[in-house]
């Protein structure tokens, strides 16, 4: 289950991407979560996924 608060979600996702996954797709597949939901939620607080650095900025 992912955190509901967008700021906590940002921290959680970036930690997972940094320490465990080489891409957002890998994270979403492994955790069985919606990539679109994550992108939409983090976009609402001004963050976008950067594939080159594998993090939301």
C-alpha contacts under 8 A as a table, 3 or more apart, distances in Angstrom:
res1	aa1	res2	aa2	distance
2	X	9	X	6.84
3	X	6	X	7.48
3	X	8	X	6.28
3	X	9	X	5.20
3	X	12	X	7.77
4	X	8	X	7.60
4	X	9	X	6.72
5	X	8	X	5.39
5	X	9	X	6.02
6	X	9	X	4.88
6	X	10	X	6.09
6	X	41	X	6.19
6	X	42	X	6.10
6	X	45	X	7.09
7	X	10	X	5.09
7	X	11	X	6.52
7	X	42	X	7.96
7	X	45	X	7.80
8	X	11	X	5.19
8	X	12	X	6.11
9	X	12	X	4.99
9	X	13	X	5.93
9	X	42	X	7.77
10	X	13	X	5.34
10	X	14	X	6.08
10	X	42	X	6.63
10	X	56	X	7.24
11	X	14	X	5.34
11	X	15	X	6.07
12	X	15	X	5.23
12	X	16	X	6.24
13	X	16	X	5.12
13	X	17	X	6.06
14	X	17	X	5.00
14	X	18	X	5.96
14	X	55	X	5.52
14	X	56	X	6.51
15	X	18	X	5.13
15	X	19	X	6.02
16	X	19	X	5.30
16	X	20	X	5.34
16	X	21	X	6.40
16	X	27	X	7.61
17	X	20	X	5.71
17	X	21	X	4.74
17	X	22	X	6.45
17	X	23	X	6.66
17	X	24	X	6.96
17	X	27	X	7.14
17	X	54	X	6.46
17	X	55	X	6.54
18	X	21	X	6.67
18	X	22	X	7.73
18	X	54	X	7.30
18	X	55	X	7.40
21	X	24	X	7.29
21	X	26	X	6.15
21	X	27	X	5.80
22	X	26	X	6.77
22	X	27	X	7.99
22	X	54	X	6.90
23	X	26	X	5.27
23	X	27	X	6.50
23	X	51	X	7.21
23	X	54	X	5.96
24	X	27	X	5.10
24	X	28	X	6.16
24	X	35	X	7.39
24	X	54	X	7.23
25	X	28	X	5.17
25	X	29	X	6.06
25	X	35	X	7.10
26	X	29	X	5.18
26	X	30	X	6.04
27	X	30	X	5.26
27	X	31	X	6.00
28	X	31	X	5.27
28	X	32	X	5.45
28	X	33	X	4.94
28	X	34	X	6.29
28	X	35	X	5.89
29	X	32	X	5.03
29	X	33	X	6.84
34	X	37	X	5.23
34	X	38	X	6.50
35	X	38	X	5.24
35	X	39	X	6.17
36	X	39	X	5.08
36	X	40	X	5.92
37	X	40	X	5.11
37	X	41	X	6.03
38	X	41	X	5.23
38	X	42	X	6.11
39	X	42	X	5.35
39	X	43	X	5.86
39	X	48	X	7.02
39	X	49	X	7.35
40	X	43	X	5.08
40	X	44	X	6.33
41	X	44	X	5.27
41	X	45	X	7.26
42	X	45	X	5.46
42	X	46	X	6.53
42	X	47	X	5.26
42	X	48	X	6.83
42	X	56	X	7.96
43	X	46	X	4.84
43	X	47	X	4.89
43	X	48	X	5.84
44	X	47	X	7.42
47	X	56	X	5.72
47	X	57	X	5.10
48	X	56	X	5.17
48	X	57	X	5.60
49	X	54	X	7.10
49	X	55	X	5.69
49	X	56	X	4.25
49	X	57	X	6.43
50	X	53	X	5.71
50	X	54	X	5.61
50	X	55	X	5.54
50	X	56	X	5.91
50	X	57	X	6.83
51	X	54	X	4.74
51	X	55	X	6.98
